[in-house]
């Protein structure tokens, strides 16, 4: 039983909630980069480590990284989890490279519209809940994930430089029962993000805008699907 479940029990909230044993999480992490290999390797390992702090909150966590982070691995993981009758809700944390409407996997760049179509074909909308990404231009991916069936999704408007600021806060808030909307809003922190964005601009990254755009149901919590 996770902390939010214990809190719900103590506060007498309605039992109509998504229990820990009914949740699954997919962690998609593929940040290979020839030019900034050391930097992105550190970021990727840190993102996975942070994600694994959620282990007590989920029945199952599936980590897709390296050669196991191909586009069909991602879609296949969703399909397999949805086939488990014990799992009612599937969440995704995606740490990948991106461009507008394009998602980077270990087998190459794929249009997020194509990934949306592949997921929609699975007809598992009833189990898809939250999608959060730190990918550059992840807001365009988030839109497609909503169209694929996720209840809520969010990602950066432009080049993302502040994942070191946003991710720890987002995961902490999500784990302790904050709404998806509050997780996104509270994790932004423009003051802490500014030095990271300024550094990215000095490294000649253009169109830096780490602001997360949220889509779908803002009231979703780790314990609910409302």
C-alpha positions as CSV (number, residue, x, y, z in Angstrom):
1,X,0.0,0.0,0.0
2,X,1.4,3.4,-1.0
3,X,1.3,6.6,1.0
4,X,-1.7,8.2,-0.8
5,X,-3.7,5.0,-0.1
6,X,-2.8,5.3,3.6
7,X,-3.8,9.0,3.6
8,X,-7.1,8.2,1.9
9,X,-7.9,5.6,4.6
10,X,-7.1,8.0,7.4
11,X,-9.1,10.8,6.0
12,X,-12.1,8.7,5.3
13,X,-12.2,9.4,1.5
14,X,-14.4,7.4,-0.7
15,X,-13.1,3.9,-1.5
16,X,-13.7,4.5,-5.2
17,X,-10.1,5.0,-6.0
18,X,-7.2,3.5,-8.0
19,X,-5.3,1.3,-5.6
20,X,-1.5,0.8,-5.8
21,X,-2.0,-2.8,-7.0
22,X,-4.1,-1.5,-9.9
23,X,-1.5,0.9,-11.3
24,X,1.3,0.4,-13.7
25,X,4.0,2.8,-14.9
26,X,6.1,2.8,-18.1
27,X,9.4,4.7,-18.0
28,X,10.6,5.4,-21.5
29,X,14.2,6.7,-21.4
30,X,16.3,7.1,-24.6
31,X,18.6,10.1,-24.6
32,X,21.5,9.0,-26.7
33,X,23.4,11.9,-28.1
34,X,26.8,12.0,-29.9
35,X,27.6,15.6,-29.2
36,X,26.6,15.7,-25.5
37,X,27.0,12.0,-24.6
38,X,28.2,12.5,-21.0
39,X,25.6,15.1,-20.2
40,X,22.6,13.1,-21.5
41,X,23.9,9.8,-20.0
42,X,23.8,11.5,-16.6
43,X,20.4,13.0,-17.2
44,X,19.0,9.7,-18.3
45,X,20.4,7.7,-15.3
46,X,19.1,10.4,-13.0
47,X,15.6,10.4,-14.6
48,X,15.3,6.6,-14.3
49,X,16.5,6.7,-10.7
50,X,14.0,9.3,-9.8
51,X,11.2,7.4,-11.5
52,X,12.1,4.2,-9.5
53,X,11.3,6.1,-6.3
54,X,7.7,5.5,-7.3
55,X,8.1,1.8,-7.0
56,X,6.0,1.6,-3.9
57,X,3.2,3.4,-5.7
58,X,2.7,0.9,-8.6
59,X,2.0,-2.7,-9.0
60,X,4.5,-2.8,-11.9
61,X,7.1,-0.5,-13.4
62,X,8.4,-1.2,-16.9
63,X,11.6,0.6,-17.8
64,X,12.4,0.9,-21.5
65,X,15.9,2.2,-22.2
66,X,18.8,1.6,-24.6
67,X,18.1,-1.0,-27.2
68,X,14.8,-1.8,-25.5
69,X,13.5,1.7,-26.1
70,X,12.3,1.2,-29.7
71,X,9.0,2.5,-30.8
72,X,7.4,-0.9,-30.9
73,X,8.7,-1.7,-27.4
74,X,6.8,1.3,-26.1
75,X,3.6,0.4,-27.8
76,X,4.1,-3.2,-26.9
77,X,4.5,-2.4,-23.2
78,X,1.2,-0.5,-23.2
79,X,-0.5,-3.4,-24.9
80,X,0.9,-6.0,-22.4
81,X,0.1,-4.0,-19.4
82,X,-3.4,-3.3,-20.6
83,X,-3.9,-7.1,-21.1
84,X,-3.3,-7.6,-17.3
85,X,-6.8,-7.7,-15.7
86,X,-5.3,-6.6,-12.4
87,X,-4.0,-3.3,-13.9
88,X,-6.7,-0.6,-14.3
89,X,-4.6,2.4,-15.0
90,X,-1.3,3.0,-17.0
91,X,0.9,6.0,-16.6
92,X,4.0,7.0,-18.7
93,X,7.1,9.1,-17.9
94,X,9.0,9.8,-21.2
95,X,12.5,11.0,-21.2
96,X,13.4,11.2,-24.9
97,X,14.6,13.7,-27.5
98,X,12.0,15.4,-29.5
99,X,11.1,17.9,-32.2
100,X,7.7,19.3,-33.1
101,X,5.5,16.3,-33.8
102,X,8.5,13.9,-33.6
103,X,9.7,11.5,-30.9
104,X,13.1,9.9,-30.8
105,X,13.4,6.2,-30.0
106,X,16.4,3.9,-30.2
107,X,15.3,2.7,-33.6
108,X,15.0,6.3,-34.9
109,X,12.7,9.3,-35.0
110,X,9.0,8.6,-35.3
111,X,6.1,11.0,-35.9
112,X,4.1,11.3,-32.7
113,X,1.0,11.1,-34.9
114,X,2.1,7.6,-36.0
115,X,2.7,6.5,-32.4
116,X,-0.8,7.9,-31.6
117,X,-2.3,5.8,-34.3
118,X,-0.5,2.7,-33.2
119,X,-1.7,3.2,-29.6
120,X,-5.2,4.0,-30.7
121,X,-5.4,0.7,-32.7
122,X,-4.9,-1.2,-29.4
123,X,-8.2,0.0,-28.2
124,X,-7.0,0.3,-24.6
125,X,-8.2,3.9,-23.9
126,X,-10.0,2.8,-20.8
127,X,-6.6,2.0,-19.1
128,X,-4.5,4.9,-20.3
129,X,-4.2,7.6,-17.7
130,X,-1.2,10.0,-17.4
131,X,1.6,10.9,-19.9
132,X,4.4,13.2,-18.8
133,X,7.4,14.0,-20.9
134,X,10.5,16.2,-20.7
135,X,11.2,15.9,-24.4
136,X,11.9,19.0,-26.3
137,X,8.6,20.1,-27.9
138,X,6.9,17.5,-25.8
139,X,3.7,19.5,-25.8
140,X,3.1,18.4,-29.4
141,X,3.6,14.8,-28.3
142,X,1.3,15.3,-25.4
143,X,-1.5,16.4,-27.7
144,X,-1.1,13.2,-29.7
145,X,-1.1,11.1,-26.5
146,X,-4.4,12.7,-25.5
147,X,-5.8,11.8,-29.0
148,X,-4.4,8.2,-28.4
149,X,-6.5,7.9,-25.3
150,X,-4.6,9.2,-22.3
151,X,-6.7,11.2,-19.8
152,X,-4.0,13.8,-19.1
153,X,-0.7,14.7,-20.7
154,X,1.9,17.4,-20.6
155,X,5.3,18.4,-22.1
156,X,7.5,21.4,-22.9
157,X,6.5,24.0,-25.4
158,X,10.1,24.3,-26.9
159,X,13.6,23.1,-26.1
160,X,13.5,21.7,-22.6
161,X,16.4,22.8,-20.3
162,X,15.0,22.5,-16.8
163,X,14.3,18.8,-16.3
164,X,16.6,18.8,-13.3
165,X,14.2,21.3,-11.7
166,X,10.9,20.0,-12.9
167,X,11.2,16.2,-12.6
168,X,12.1,15.8,-8.9
169,X,9.2,18.2,-7.9
170,X,6.7,16.6,-10.3
171,X,7.5,13.1,-9.1
172,X,7.3,14.1,-5.4
173,X,4.0,15.8,-5.8
174,X,2.5,13.1,-8.0
175,X,3.6,10.4,-5.4
176,X,2.0,12.3,-2.5
177,X,-1.4,12.7,-4.2
178,X,-1.4,16.2,-5.8
179,X,-3.6,16.6,-8.9
180,X,-1.9,16.5,-12.3
181,X,-2.6,20.2,-12.8
182,X,-1.0,21.1,-9.5
183,X,2.0,18.8,-10.2
184,X,2.6,20.7,-13.5
185,X,2.0,24.2,-12.2
186,X,4.1,23.8,-8.9
187,X,7.0,22.1,-10.7
188,X,7.6,24.9,-13.2
189,X,9.6,27.3,-10.9
190,X,10.7,30.0,-13.4
191,X,13.4,31.4,-11.0
192,X,15.2,28.0,-10.6
193,X,14.7,27.2,-14.3
194,X,16.2,30.5,-15.7
195,X,19.9,29.6,-15.1
196,X,19.4,26.3,-16.9
197,X,17.6,27.9,-19.8
198,X,20.3,30.7,-20.0
199,X,23.0,28.0,-20.1
200,X,21.2,26.2,-22.9
201,X,21.0,29.3,-25.0
202,X,24.8,29.8,-24.5
203,X,25.3,26.3,-25.8
204,X,23.5,27.5,-29.0
205,X,20.2,25.8,-28.4
206,X,17.5,27.8,-30.0
207,X,13.8,28.1,-29.2
208,X,14.4,27.3,-25.5
209,X,11.1,27.2,-23.7
210,X,10.8,24.6,-20.9
211,X,7.2,25.7,-20.0
212,X,5.0,22.6,-19.7
213,X,1.7,22.7,-21.6
214,X,-1.0,20.6,-20.0
215,X,-3.8,18.8,-21.8
216,X,-6.8,16.8,-20.6
217,X,-8.1,16.2,-17.1
218,X,-6.2,18.3,-14.7
219,X,-7.8,16.8,-11.6
220,X,-6.3,13.3,-12.1
221,X,-4.3,12.1,-9.1
222,X,-2.2,9.0,-8.6
223,X,-5.2,7.5,-6.7
224,X,-7.9,8.6,-9.1
225,X,-8.8,8.9,-12.7
226,X,-11.2,11.9,-12.5
